[in-house]
Amino acid sequence: MRSVEPTRIATPGAPARPFAGYLFDLDGTIYLGDQLLPGAREVIDAIRVAGRKLLFLSNNPTRDAEQYVSKLGAMGIAVEAREILNTVTTMTDWLRRFHPGATVFPIGEEPLKRALVNGGIRISEKPAEIDIVIASYDRGFDYRKLQIAFDAIHVHKQARLVTTNPDRFCPFPGGRGEPDAAAIVGAIEGCTGIRCEQNVGKPDPFMIEAALARLDLHVTECLLVGDRLATDIRMANAAGMPSALVLTGETTMEMLSDHPEADYPTWILHRIDELLPSLQRDRPDVREADHRGGKETDAGTIR
């Protein structure tokens, strides 16, 4: 993948044409907390009717794919497990690809631990055995876990530190939030003096490479839609993928001026259903009507 010069000013409004594939962030883009955001269901339905591919991306390692399938299904959005890619999956894939045979100590919740075990990765709480400490979103984080990480890294001088995601906090409705994986990383870095070596969530290239491999599409054939500049949009820009920022989650228009140009999206949407006009143009009945009416359309063209 290549880096691209980001556009200086994002374009208000939505793309005029559909894409072959759509990558959607979840919290803040499709739903907020437990509330489905307006227009999300209609957009997903339109993508399926148009025959386009889609994938949902999340930095949240506290759920596995099946749990996301259940959550979205309860909101009226039917998805398959293969359409979910989150940091539970990418961490397991990264370890198996780059550190086969490593023994890990995951500071995280059950979905991450379960995925590691199912992936054949050995877990240990004995500092002398640990090769990699995984710092993740862990609402059960305590001093005991910090001590194990400290001993594995600082005392035995063997373990490396990696993380599932770089998020400082997880946003909740009403402006509330909860400390995320970056808080665990900070605690371990603070006592050991080392730096975290790898992130497998947004904006790291590993996640977008995994997404493109699953969709079997080129980076320019896809649109990434998300609500966070420093994760969703930065990842898309670094990969050369068009992006759309939705203002239904973390980011406001005022926040754009506080971010570097590397975080500027291609388009800005007030709501996700601003994507609908381009998708509806791609419906078979609309294309046929345009053809009968003698109109030319590029709605099916993927540039």
Secondary structure, DSSP 4 states (H G I P E B T S, - for coil): ----PPPSSPEEB--SS--SEEEEE-BTTTEETTEEPTTHHHHHHHHHHTT-EEEEEE--TTS-HHHHHHHHHHTT----GGGEEEHHHHHHHHHHHH-TT-EEEEES-HHHHHHHHHTT-EE---GGG-SEEEE---TT--HHHHHHHHIIIIIS---EEEES---SEEE-GGG-EEE-HHHHHHHHHHHH-----EE-STTSHHHHHHHHHHHT--GGGEEEEES-IIIIIHHHHHHT--EEEETTSS--GGGGGGS-GGG--SEEESSGGGGHHHHHHTSHHHHHHHHHTT----TT---
